[in-house]
Amino acid sequence: MTGVQTCALPIYDNDGKDDKHLFPLDGQGGTIDWAATMDLLRSSPGQYPLVLELKEVPEMQFPIRKAQTVFERLEELRSRHES
């Protein structure tokens, strides 16, 4: 597979101080403006798969379902500046 590159974009949220690997859009103290981030990613000529890079949340009963919900919400986001 010479010349083939695999690219993915790891995404997660943090609290602005520590690299916490929080679920995006979860209200756990995340600081990233996800609407603006998704706008920026959509404007890029190269589109790469988004990969959630998260720390385990032991009390979360259905983490795969939560990840699916996060991806759906990210896809639906549009900033208020986008027409």
PDB file of N, CA, C and O in Angstrom:
ATOM      1  N   MET A   1       0.831  -1.187   0.000  1.00  0.00           N
ATOM      2  CA  MET A   1       0.000   0.000   0.000  1.00  0.00           C
ATOM      3  C   MET A   1       0.876   1.251   0.000  1.00  0.00           C
ATOM      4  O   MET A   1       0.630   2.182   0.766  1.00  0.00           O
ATOM      5  N   THR A   2       1.846   1.272  -0.812  1.00  0.00           N
ATOM      6  CA  THR A   2       2.740   2.412  -0.913  1.00  0.00           C
ATOM      7  C   THR A   2       1.975   3.645  -1.370  1.00  0.00           C
ATOM      8  O   THR A   2       1.182   3.593  -2.310  1.00  0.00           O
ATOM      9  N   GLY A   3       2.230   4.752  -0.684  1.00  0.00           N
ATOM     10  CA  GLY A   3       1.605   6.009  -1.053  1.00  0.00           C
ATOM     11  C   GLY A   3       0.219   6.224  -0.479  1.00  0.00           C
ATOM     12  O   GLY A   3      -0.342   7.307  -0.639  1.00  0.00           O
ATOM     13  N   VAL A   4      -0.344   5.246   0.173  1.00  0.00           N
ATOM     14  CA  VAL A   4      -1.674   5.389   0.753  1.00  0.00           C
ATOM     15  C   VAL A   4      -1.537   5.918   2.177  1.00  0.00           C
ATOM     16  O   VAL A   4      -0.755   5.402   2.975  1.00  0.00           O
ATOM     17  N   GLN A   5      -2.295   6.936   2.472  1.00  0.00           N
ATOM     18  CA  GLN A   5      -2.285   7.505   3.816  1.00  0.00           C
ATOM     19  C   GLN A   5      -3.673   7.378   4.420  1.00  0.00           C
ATOM     20  O   GLN A   5      -4.681   7.628   3.759  1.00  0.00           O
ATOM     21  N   THR A   6      -3.707   6.991   5.667  1.00  0.00           N
ATOM     22  CA  THR A   6      -4.974   6.946   6.389  1.00  0.00           C
ATOM     23  C   THR A   6      -4.992   8.130   7.334  1.00  0.00           C
ATOM     24  O   THR A   6      -4.058   8.336   8.108  1.00  0.00           O
ATOM     25  N   CYS A   7      -6.048   8.895   7.266  1.00  0.00           N
ATOM     26  CA  CYS A   7      -6.168  10.068   8.117  1.00  0.00           C
ATOM     27  C   CYS A   7      -7.503  10.034   8.851  1.00  0.00           C
ATOM     28  O   CYS A   7      -8.527   9.640   8.293  1.00  0.00           O
ATOM     29  N   ALA A   8      -7.472  10.441  10.070  1.00  0.00           N
ATOM     30  CA  ALA A   8      -8.693  10.597  10.860  1.00  0.00           C
ATOM     31  C   ALA A   8      -8.465  11.769  11.795  1.00  0.00           C
ATOM     32  O   ALA A   8      -7.325  12.103  12.118  1.00  0.00           O
ATOM     33  N   LEU A   9      -9.529  12.378  12.218  1.00  0.00           N
ATOM     34  CA  LEU A   9      -9.433  13.527  13.097  1.00  0.00           C
ATOM     35  C   LEU A   9     -10.006  13.164  14.458  1.00  0.00           C
ATOM     36  O   LEU A   9     -11.220  13.005  14.591  1.00  0.00           O
ATOM     37  N   PRO A  10      -9.151  13.030  15.477  1.00  0.00           N
ATOM     38  CA  PRO A  10      -9.673  12.726  16.810  1.00  0.00           C
ATOM     39  C   PRO A  10     -10.354  13.959  17.396  1.00  0.00           C
ATOM     40  O   PRO A  10      -9.806  15.061  17.354  1.00  0.00           O
ATOM     41  N   ILE A  11     -11.534  13.767  17.932  1.00  0.00           N
ATOM     42  CA  ILE A  11     -12.249  14.882  18.540  1.00  0.00           C
ATOM     43  C   ILE A  11     -12.672  14.522  19.959  1.00  0.00           C
ATOM     44  O   ILE A  11     -12.998  13.375  20.267  1.00  0.00           O
ATOM     45  N   TYR A  12     -12.656  15.526  20.794  1.00  0.00           N
ATOM     46  CA  TYR A  12     -13.090  15.414  22.185  1.00  0.00           C
ATOM     47  C   TYR A  12     -13.151  16.821  22.741  1.00  0.00           C
ATOM     48  O   TYR A  12     -12.677  17.768  22.112  1.00  0.00           O
ATOM     49  N   ASP A  13     -13.728  16.956  23.908  1.00  0.00           N
ATOM     50  CA  ASP A  13     -13.817  18.266  24.548  1.00  0.00           C
ATOM     51  C   ASP A  13     -12.903  18.277  25.768  1.00  0.00           C
ATOM     52  O   ASP A  13     -12.434  17.229  26.212  1.00  0.00           O
ATOM     53  N   ASN A  14     -12.657  19.459  26.301  1.00  0.00           N
ATOM     54  CA  ASN A  14     -11.873  19.589  27.529  1.00  0.00           C
ATOM     55  C   ASN A  14     -12.381  20.796  28.300  1.00  0.00           C
ATOM     56  O   ASN A  14     -13.267  21.512  27.835  1.00  0.00           O
ATOM     57  N   ASP A  15     -11.827  21.013  29.458  1.00  0.00           N
ATOM     58  CA  ASP A  15     -12.309  22.107  30.308  1.00  0.00           C
ATOM     59  C   ASP A  15     -11.459  23.367  30.197  1.00  0.00           C
ATOM     60  O   ASP A  15     -11.633  24.298  30.984  1.00  0.00           O
ATOM     61  N   GLY A  16     -10.546  23.410  29.235  1.00  0.00           N
ATOM     62  CA  GLY A  16      -9.691  24.567  29.054  1.00  0.00           C
ATOM     63  C   GLY A  16      -8.447  24.558  29.917  1.00  0.00           C
ATOM     64  O   GLY A  16      -7.573  25.410  29.758  1.00  0.00           O
ATOM     65  N   LYS A  17      -8.358  23.600  30.833  1.00  0.00           N
ATOM     66  CA  LYS A  17      -7.181  23.490  31.695  1.00  0.00           C
ATOM     67  C   LYS A  17      -6.483  22.151  31.515  1.00  0.00           C
ATOM     68  O   LYS A  17      -5.261  22.085  31.380  1.00  0.00           O
ATOM     69  N   ASP A  18      -7.278  21.082  31.515  1.00  0.00           N
ATOM     70  CA  ASP A  18      -6.734  19.738  31.443  1.00  0.00           C
ATOM     71  C   ASP A  18      -7.217  19.037  30.180  1.00  0.00           C
ATOM     72  O   ASP A  18      -8.275  19.361  29.641  1.00  0.00           O
ATOM     73  N   ASP A  19      -6.446  18.093  29.726  1.00  0.00           N
ATOM     74  CA  ASP A  19      -6.781  17.300  28.547  1.00  0.00           C
ATOM     75  C   ASP A  19      -7.697  16.159  28.993  1.00  0.00           C
ATOM     76  O   ASP A  19      -7.251  15.024  29.164  1.00  0.00           O
ATOM     77  N   LYS A  20      -8.985  16.473  29.179  1.00  0.00           N
ATOM     78  CA  LYS A  20      -9.914  15.538  29.816  1.00  0.00           C
ATOM     79  C   LYS A  20     -10.569  14.532  28.879  1.00  0.00           C
ATOM     80  O   LYS A  20     -11.107  13.528  29.346  1.00  0.00           O
ATOM     81  N   HIS A  21     -10.541  14.767  27.598  1.00  0.00           N
ATOM     82  CA  HIS A  21     -11.166  13.855  26.633  1.00  0.00           C
ATOM     83  C   HIS A  21     -12.633  13.620  26.966  1.00  0.00           C
ATOM     84  O   HIS A  21     -13.082  12.480  27.084  1.00  0.00           O
ATOM     85  N   LEU A  22     -13.375  14.718  27.114  1.00  0.00           N
ATOM     86  CA  LEU A  22     -14.806  14.662  27.423  1.00  0.00           C
ATOM     87  C   LEU A  22     -15.620  14.429  26.150  1.00  0.00           C
ATOM     88  O   LEU A  22     -15.171  14.736  25.046  1.00  0.00           O
ATOM     89  N   PHE A  23     -16.823  13.881  26.324  1.00  0.00           N
ATOM     90  CA  PHE A  23     -17.746  13.761  25.206  1.00  0.00           C
ATOM     91  C   PHE A  23     -18.110  15.173  24.730  1.00  0.00           C
ATOM     92  O   PHE A  23     -18.488  16.009  25.551  1.00  0.00           O
ATOM     93  N   PRO A  24     -18.006  15.458  23.430  1.00  0.00           N
ATOM     94  CA  PRO A  24     -18.451  16.754  22.924  1.00  0.00           C
ATOM     95  C   PRO A  24     -19.941  16.964  23.201  1.00  0.00           C
ATOM     96  O   PRO A  24     -20.726  16.015  23.187  1.00  0.00           O
ATOM     97  N   LEU A  25     -20.314  18.205  23.451  1.00  0.00           N
ATOM     98  CA  LEU A  25     -21.716  18.607  23.607  1.00  0.00           C
ATOM     99  C   LEU A  25     -22.408  17.966  24.804  1.00  0.00           C
ATOM    100  O   LEU A  25     -23.635  17.872  24.830  1.00  0.00           O
ATOM    101  N   ASP A  26     -21.642  17.526  25.787  1.00  0.00           N
ATOM    102  CA  ASP A  26     -22.236  16.775  26.895  1.00  0.00           C
ATOM    103  C   ASP A  26     -22.497  17.618  28.135  1.00  0.00           C
ATOM    104  O   ASP A  26     -23.104  17.124  29.085  1.00  0.00           O
ATOM    105  N   GLY A  27     -22.061  18.868  28.158  1.00  0.00           N
ATOM    106  CA  GLY A  27     -22.303  19.715  29.312  1.00  0.00           C
ATOM    107  C   GLY A  27     -21.481  19.351  30.533  1.00  0.00           C
ATOM    108  O   GLY A  27     -21.869  19.666  31.658  1.00  0.00           O
ATOM    109  N   GLN A  28     -20.346  18.689  30.326  1.00  0.00           N
ATOM    110  CA  GLN A  28     -19.474  18.317  31.438  1.00  0.00           C
ATOM    111  C   GLN A  28     -18.390  19.361  31.677  1.00  0.00           C
ATOM    112  O   GLN A  28     -17.352  19.051  32.261  1.00  0.00           O
ATOM    113  N   GLY A  29     -18.617  20.583  31.233  1.00  0.00           N
ATOM    114  CA  GLY A  29     -17.616  21.623  31.413  1.00  0.00           C
ATOM    115  C   GLY A  29     -16.748  21.846  30.199  1.00  0.00           C
ATOM    116  O   GLY A  29     -15.712  22.504  30.293  1.00  0.00           O
ATOM    117  N   GLY A  30     -17.149  21.310  29.059  1.00  0.00           N
ATOM    118  CA  GLY A  30     -16.372  21.478  27.841  1.00  0.00           C
ATOM    119  C   GLY A  30     -16.338  22.926  27.383  1.00  0.00           C
ATOM    120  O   GLY A  30     -17.267  23.690  27.643  1.00  0.00           O
ATOM    121  N   THR A  31     -15.266  23.297  26.703  1.00  0.00           N
ATOM    122  CA  THR A  31     -15.059  24.687  26.319  1.00  0.00           C
ATOM    123  C   THR A  31     -15.043  24.925  24.808  1.00  0.00           C
ATOM    124  O   THR A  31     -14.928  26.073  24.379  1.00  0.00           O
ATOM    125  N   ILE A  32     -15.154  23.894  24.002  1.00  0.00           N
ATOM    126  CA  ILE A  32     -15.040  24.051  22.554  1.00  0.00           C
ATOM    127  C   ILE A  32     -16.361  24.514  21.960  1.00  0.00           C
ATOM    128  O   ILE A  32     -17.424  23.997  22.305  1.00  0.00           O
ATOM    129  N   ASP A  33     -16.286  25.493  21.060  1.00  0.00           N
ATOM    130  CA  ASP A  33     -17.448  25.960  20.307  1.00  0.00           C
ATOM    131  C   ASP A  33     -17.628  24.987  19.142  1.00  0.00           C
ATOM    132  O   ASP A  33     -16.997  25.131  18.095  1.00  0.00           O
ATOM    133  N   TRP A  34     -18.492  24.002  19.339  1.00  0.00           N
ATOM    134  CA  TRP A  34     -18.619  22.927  18.359  1.00  0.00           C
ATOM    135  C   TRP A  34     -19.283  23.380  17.064  1.00  0.00           C
ATOM    136  O   TRP A  34     -18.967  22.844  16.002  1.00  0.00           O
ATOM    137  N   ALA A  35     -20.186  24.343  17.119  1.00  0.00           N
ATOM    138  CA  ALA A  35     -20.800  24.842  15.885  1.00  0.00           C
ATOM    139  C   ALA A  35     -19.724  25.473  14.995  1.00  0.00           C
ATOM    140  O   ALA A  35     -19.665  25.193  13.797  1.00  0.00           O
ATOM    141  N   ALA A  36     -18.882  26.316  15.575  1.00  0.00           N
ATOM    142  CA  ALA A  36     -17.800  26.954  14.808  1.00  0.00           C
ATOM    143  C   ALA A  36     -16.784  25.909  14.340  1.00  0.00           C
ATOM    144  O   ALA A  36     -16.271  25.996  13.225  1.00  0.00           O
ATOM    145  N   THR A  37     -16.501  24.936  15.183  1.00  0.00           N
ATOM    146  CA  THR A  37     -15.550  23.881  14.823  1.00  0.00           C
ATOM    147  C   THR A  37     -16.057  23.073  13.641  1.00  0.00           C
ATOM    148  O   THR A  37     -15.304  22.797  12.707  1.00  0.00           O
ATOM    149  N   MET A  38     -17.326  22.693  13.673  1.00  0.00           N
ATOM    150  CA  MET A  38     -17.890  21.911  12.577  1.00  0.00           C
ATOM    151  C   MET A  38     -17.942  22.742  11.294  1.00  0.00           C
ATOM    152  O   MET A  38     -17.717  22.206  10.209  1.00  0.00           O
ATOM    153  N   ASP A  39     -18.236  24.037  11.401  1.00  0.00           N
ATOM    154  CA  ASP A  39     -18.197  24.915  10.224  1.00  0.00           C
ATOM    155  C   ASP A  39     -16.802  24.911   9.604  1.00  0.00           C
ATOM    156  O   ASP A  39     -16.653  24.795   8.388  1.00  0.00           O
ATOM    157  N   LEU A  40     -15.792  25.040  10.446  1.00  0.00           N
ATOM    158  CA  LEU A  40     -14.409  25.061   9.974  1.00  0.00           C
ATOM    159  C   LEU A  40     -14.045  23.738   9.303  1.00  0.00           C
ATOM    160  O   LEU A  40     -13.422  23.725   8.241  1.00  0.00           O
ATOM    161  N   LEU A  41     -14.435  22.631   9.925  1.00  0.00           N
ATOM    162  CA  LEU A  41     -14.136  21.323   9.334  1.00  0.00           C
ATOM    163  C   LEU A  41     -14.848  21.136   7.998  1.00  0.00           C
ATOM    164  O   LEU A  41     -14.278  20.570   7.065  1.00  0.00           O
ATOM    165  N   ARG A  42     -16.075  21.602   7.902  1.00  0.00           N
ATOM    166  CA  ARG A  42     -16.821  21.477   6.639  1.00  0.00           C
ATOM    167  C   ARG A  42     -16.196  22.331   5.538  1.00  0.00           C
ATOM    168  O   ARG A  42     -16.323  21.998   4.359  1.00  0.00           O
ATOM    169  N   SER A  43     -15.529  23.417   5.896  1.00  0.00           N
ATOM    170  CA  SER A  43     -14.942  24.314   4.899  1.00  0.00           C
ATOM    171  C   SER A  43     -13.623  23.784   4.345  1.00  0.00           C
ATOM    172  O   SER A  43     -13.116  24.305   3.351  1.00  0.00           O
ATOM    173  N   SER A  44     -13.076  22.774   4.965  1.00  0.00           N
ATOM    174  CA  SER A  44     -11.805  22.207   4.532  1.00  0.00           C
ATOM    175  C   SER A  44     -11.989  21.368   3.275  1.00  0.00           C
ATOM    176  O   SER A  44     -12.951  20.607   3.177  1.00  0.00           O
ATOM    177  N   PRO A  45     -11.067  21.499   2.299  1.00  0.00           N
ATOM    178  CA  PRO A  45     -11.191  20.712   1.080  1.00  0.00           C
ATOM    179  C   PRO A  45     -11.022  19.209   1.323  1.00  0.00           C
ATOM    180  O   PRO A  45     -11.618  18.401   0.611  1.00  0.00           O
ATOM    181  N   GLY A  46     -10.231  18.831   2.305  1.00  0.00           N
ATOM    182  CA  GLY A  46     -10.049  17.420   2.635  1.00  0.00           C
ATOM    183  C   GLY A  46     -10.975  17.035   3.775  1.00  0.00           C
ATOM    184  O   GLY A  46     -10.957  17.661   4.835  1.00  0.00           O
ATOM    185  N   GLN A  47     -11.773  16.022   3.562  1.00  0.00           N
ATOM    186  CA  GLN A  47     -12.688  15.583   4.611  1.00  0.00           C
ATOM    187  C   GLN A  47     -12.166  14.269   5.189  1.00  0.00           C
ATOM    188  O   GLN A  47     -11.900  13.318   4.454  1.00  0.00           O
ATOM    189  N   TYR A  48     -12.027  14.229   6.494  1.00  0.00           N
ATOM    190  CA  TYR A  48     -11.503  13.053   7.171  1.00  0.00           C
ATOM    191  C   TYR A  48     -12.532  12.530   8.157  1.00  0.00           C
ATOM    192  O   TYR A  48     -13.344  13.297   8.674  1.00  0.00           O
ATOM    193  N   PRO A  49     -12.506  11.240   8.418  1.00  0.00           N
ATOM    194  CA  PRO A  49     -13.436  10.699   9.413  1.00  0.00           C
ATOM    195  C   PRO A  49     -13.150  11.296  10.788  1.00  0.00           C
ATOM    196  O   PRO A  49     -11.997  11.478  11.179  1.00  0.00           O
ATOM    197  N   LEU A  50     -14.218  11.592  11.502  1.00  0.00           N
ATOM    198  CA  LEU A  50     -14.079  12.048  12.878  1.00  0.00           C
ATOM    199  C   LEU A  50     -14.061  10.823  13.777  1.00  0.00           C
ATOM    200  O   LEU A  50     -14.866   9.907  13.608  1.00  0.00           O
ATOM    201  N   VAL A  51     -13.144  10.809  14.728  1.00  0.00           N
ATOM    202  CA  VAL A  51     -13.004   9.697  15.653  1.00  0.00           C
ATOM    203  C   VAL A  51     -13.082  10.260  17.069  1.00  0.00           C
ATOM    204  O   VAL A  51     -12.285  11.120  17.444  1.00  0.00           O
ATOM    205  N   LEU A  52     -14.033   9.780  17.847  1.00  0.00           N
ATOM    206  CA  LEU A  52     -14.113  10.227  19.237  1.00  0.00           C
ATOM    207  C   LEU A  52     -12.952   9.636  20.022  1.00  0.00           C
ATOM    208  O   LEU A  52     -12.741   8.423  20.017  1.00  0.00           O
ATOM    209  N   GLU A  53     -12.207  10.492  20.691  1.00  0.00           N
ATOM    210  CA  GLU A  53     -11.079  10.070  21.518  1.00  0.00           C
ATOM    211  C   GLU A  53     -11.440  10.432  22.962  1.00  0.00           C
ATOM    212  O   GLU A  53     -11.228  11.563  23.400  1.00  0.00           O
ATOM    213  N   LEU A  54     -11.979   9.472  23.681  1.00  0.00           N
ATOM    214  CA  LEU A  54     -12.614   9.758  24.971  1.00  0.00           C
ATOM    215  C   LEU A  54     -12.028   8.926  26.096  1.00  0.00           C
ATOM    216  O   LEU A  54     -11.485   7.841  25.885  1.00  0.00           O
ATOM    217  N   LYS A  55     -12.155   9.467  27.293  1.00  0.00           N
ATOM    218  CA  LYS A  55     -11.841   8.687  28.487  1.00  0.00           C
ATOM    219  C   LYS A  55     -13.094   7.950  28.919  1.00  0.00           C
ATOM    220  O   LYS A  55     -14.211   8.427  28.717  1.00  0.00           O
ATOM    221  N   GLU A  56     -12.902   6.800  29.506  1.00  0.00           N
ATOM    222  CA  GLU A  56     -14.029   6.000  29.978  1.00  0.00           C
ATOM    223  C   GLU A  56     -14.782   6.735  31.084  1.00  0.00           C
ATOM    224  O   GLU A  56     -14.182   7.365  31.954  1.00  0.00           O
ATOM    225  N   VAL A  57     -16.096   6.640  31.031  1.00  0.00           N
ATOM    226  CA  VAL A  57     -16.960   7.181  32.079  1.00  0.00           C
ATOM    227  C   VAL A  57     -17.653   5.975  32.708  1.00  0.00           C
ATOM    228  O   VAL A  57     -18.663   5.504  32.184  1.00  0.00           O
ATOM    229  N   PRO A  58     -17.123   5.464  33.833  1.00  0.00           N
ATOM    230  CA  PRO A  58     -17.628   4.214  34.400  1.00  0.00           C
ATOM    231  C   PRO A  58     -19.131   4.200  34.669  1.00  0.00           C
ATOM    232  O   PRO A  58     -19.774   3.160  34.527  1.00  0.00           O
ATOM    233  N   GLU A  59     -19.691   5.336  35.054  1.00  0.00           N
ATOM    234  CA  GLU A  59     -21.122   5.365  35.381  1.00  0.00           C
ATOM    235  C   GLU A  59     -22.014   5.478  34.146  1.00  0.00           C
ATOM    236  O   GLU A  59     -23.238   5.430  34.276  1.00  0.00           O
ATOM    237  N   MET A  60     -21.437   5.625  32.957  1.00  0.00           N
ATOM    238  CA  MET A  60     -22.236   5.733  31.739  1.00  0.00           C
ATOM    239  C   MET A  60     -22.680   4.333  31.314  1.00  0.00           C
ATOM    240  O   MET A  60     -21.852   3.460  31.054  1.00  0.00           O
ATOM    241  N   GLN A  61     -24.001   4.133  31.248  1.00  0.00           N
ATOM    242  CA  GLN A  61     -24.543   2.811  30.949  1.00  0.00           C
ATOM    243  C   GLN A  61     -24.398   2.404  29.485  1.00  0.00           C
ATOM    244  O   GLN A  61     -24.127   1.238  29.196  1.00  0.00           O
ATOM    245  N   PHE A  62     -24.572   3.337  28.565  1.00  0.00           N
ATOM    246  CA  PHE A  62     -24.584   2.994  27.148  1.00  0.00           C
ATOM    247  C   PHE A  62     -23.651   3.922  26.362  1.00  0.00           C
ATOM    248  O   PHE A  62     -24.122   4.789  25.626  1.00  0.00           O
ATOM    249  N   PRO A  63     -22.332   3.747  26.512  1.00  0.00           N
ATOM    250  CA  PRO A  63     -21.389   4.676  25.870  1.00  0.00           C
ATOM    251  C   PRO A  63     -21.446   4.660  24.337  1.00  0.00           C
ATOM    252  O   PRO A  63     -21.220   5.696  23.712  1.00  0.00           O
ATOM    253  N   ILE A  64     -21.737   3.531  23.730  1.00  0.00           N
ATOM    254  CA  ILE A  64     -21.808   3.483  22.269  1.00  0.00           C
ATOM    255  C   ILE A  64     -23.015   4.280  21.783  1.00  0.00           C
ATOM    256  O   ILE A  64     -22.924   5.001  20.788  1.00  0.00           O
ATOM    257  N   ARG A  65     -24.114   4.158  22.461  1.00  0.00           N
ATOM    258  CA  ARG A  65     -25.306   4.940  22.108  1.00  0.00           C
ATOM    259  C   ARG A  65     -25.020   6.429  22.278  1.00  0.00           C
ATOM    260  O   ARG A  65     -25.431   7.248  21.456  1.00  0.00           O
ATOM    261  N   LYS A  66     -24.310   6.772  23.356  1.00  0.00           N
ATOM    262  CA  LYS A  66     -23.947   8.174  23.597  1.00  0.00           C
ATOM    263  C   LYS A  66     -23.058   8.685  22.464  1.00  0.00           C
ATOM    264  O   LYS A  66     -23.252   9.803  21.987  1.00  0.00           O
ATOM    265  N   ALA A  67     -22.091   7.887  22.031  1.00  0.00           N
ATOM    266  CA  ALA A  67     -21.203   8.288  20.935  1.00  0.00           C
ATOM    267  C   ALA A  67     -22.001   8.516  19.655  1.00  0.00           C
ATOM    268  O   ALA A  67     -21.746   9.478  18.931  1.00  0.00           O
ATOM    269  N   GLN A  68     -22.957   7.649  19.372  1.00  0.00           N
ATOM    270  CA  GLN A  68     -23.801   7.814  18.192  1.00  0.00           C
ATOM    271  C   GLN A  68     -24.580   9.124  18.266  1.00  0.00           C
ATOM    272  O   GLN A  68     -24.682   9.846  17.274  1.00  0.00           O
ATOM    273  N   THR A  69     -25.123   9.427  19.429  1.00  0.00           N
ATOM    274  CA  THR A  69     -25.870  10.670  19.629  1.00  0.00           C
ATOM    275  C   THR A  69     -24.969  11.882  19.422  1.00  0.00           C
ATOM    276  O   THR A  69     -25.376  12.864  18.800  1.00  0.00           O
ATOM    277  N   VAL A  70     -23.754  11.815  19.937  1.00  0.00           N
ATOM    278  CA  VAL A  70     -22.796  12.920  19.769  1.00  0.00           C
ATOM    279  C   VAL A  70     -22.527  13.155  18.284  1.00  0.00           C
ATOM    280  O   VAL A  70     -22.557  14.298  17.829  1.00  0.00           O
ATOM    281  N   PHE A  71     -22.264  12.090  17.520  1.00  0.00           N
ATOM    282  CA  PHE A  71     -22.006  12.247  16.088  1.00  0.00           C
ATOM    283  C   PHE A  71     -23.216  12.850  15.376  1.00  0.00           C
ATOM    284  O   PHE A  71     -23.057  13.718  14.518  1.00  0.00           O
ATOM    285  N   GLU A  72     -24.406  12.405  15.718  1.00  0.00           N
ATOM    286  CA  GLU A  72     -25.616  12.955  15.101  1.00  0.00           C
ATOM    287  C   GLU A  72     -25.759  14.440  15.400  1.00  0.00           C
ATOM    288  O   GLU A  72     -26.080  15.227  14.509  1.00  0.00           O
ATOM    289  N   ARG A  73     -25.525  14.822  16.639  1.00  0.00           N
ATOM    290  CA  ARG A  73     -25.635  16.231  17.019  1.00  0.00           C
ATOM    291  C   ARG A  73     -24.570  17.077  16.324  1.00  0.00           C
ATOM    292  O   ARG A  73     -24.857  18.191  15.887  1.00  0.00           O
ATOM    293  N   LEU A  74     -23.345  16.558  16.217  1.00  0.00           N
ATOM    294  CA  LEU A  74     -22.289  17.296  15.527  1.00  0.00           C
ATOM    295  C   LEU A  74     -22.650  17.513  14.060  1.00  0.00           C
ATOM    296  O   LEU A  74     -22.417  18.595  13.520  1.00  0.00           O
ATOM    297  N   GLU A  75     -23.209  16.506  13.417  1.00  0.00           N
ATOM    298  CA  GLU A  75     -23.612  16.631  12.018  1.00  0.00           C
ATOM    299  C   GLU A  75     -24.706  17.681  11.836  1.00  0.00           C
ATOM    300  O   GLU A  75     -24.746  18.362  10.811  1.00  0.00           O
ATOM    301  N   GLU A  76     -25.584  17.815  12.814  1.00  0.00           N
ATOM    302  CA  GLU A  76     -26.700  18.756  12.724  1.00  0.00           C
ATOM    303  C   GLU A  76     -26.293  20.197  13.017  1.00  0.00           C
ATOM    304  O   GLU A  76     -27.013  21.130  12.663  1.00  0.00           O
ATOM    305  N   LEU A  77     -25.151  20.379  13.658  1.00  0.00           N
ATOM    306  CA  LEU A  77     -24.738  21.724  14.071  1.00  0.00           C
ATOM    307  C   LEU A  77     -24.441  22.641  12.908  1.00  0.00           C
ATOM    308  O   LEU A  77     -23.804  22.250  11.930  1.00  0.00           O
ATOM    309  N   ARG A  78     -24.897  23.827  13.025  1.00  0.00           N
ATOM    310  CA  ARG A  78     -24.543  24.912  12.110  1.00  0.00           C
ATOM    311  C   ARG A  78     -24.379  26.143  12.994  1.00  0.00           C
ATOM    312  O   ARG A  78     -25.200  26.385  13.879  1.00  0.00           O
ATOM    313  N   SER A  79     -23.342  26.908  12.766  1.00  0.00           N
ATOM    314  CA  SER A  79     -23.177  28.120  13.558  1.00  0.00           C
ATOM    315  C   SER A  79     -24.220  29.146  13.135  1.00  0.00           C
ATOM    316  O   SER A  79     -24.804  29.048  12.055  1.00  0.00           O
ATOM    317  N   ARG A  80     -24.438  30.103  13.975  1.00  0.00           N
ATOM    318  CA  ARG A  80     -25.402  31.161  13.648  1.00  0.00           C
ATOM    319  C   ARG A  80     -24.886  32.040  12.510  1.00  0.00           C
ATOM    320  O   ARG A  80     -25.643  32.834  11.952  1.00  0.00           O
ATOM    321  N   HIS A  81     -23.595  31.906  12.159  1.00  0.00           N
ATOM    322  CA  HIS A  81     -23.016  32.693  11.068  1.00  0.00           C
ATOM    323  C   HIS A  81     -23.195  32.009   9.723  1.00  0.00           C
ATOM    324  O   HIS A  81     -23.028  32.643   8.682  1.00  0.00           O
ATOM    325  N   GLU A  82     -23.532  30.726   9.729  1.00  0.00           N
ATOM    326  CA  GLU A  82     -23.690  29.987   8.472  1.00  0.00           C
ATOM    327  C   GLU A  82     -25.086  30.205   7.918  1.00  0.00           C
ATOM    328  O   GLU A  82     -26.063  30.158   8.666  1.00  0.00           O
ATOM    329  N   SER A  83     -25.193  30.440   6.629  1.00  0.00           N
ATOM    330  CA  SER A  83     -26.520  30.670   6.039  1.00  0.00           C
ATOM    331  C   SER A  83     -27.106  29.411   5.482  1.00  0.00           C
ATOM    332  O   SER A  83     -28.216  29.430   4.951  1.00  0.00           O
TER     333      SER A  83
END
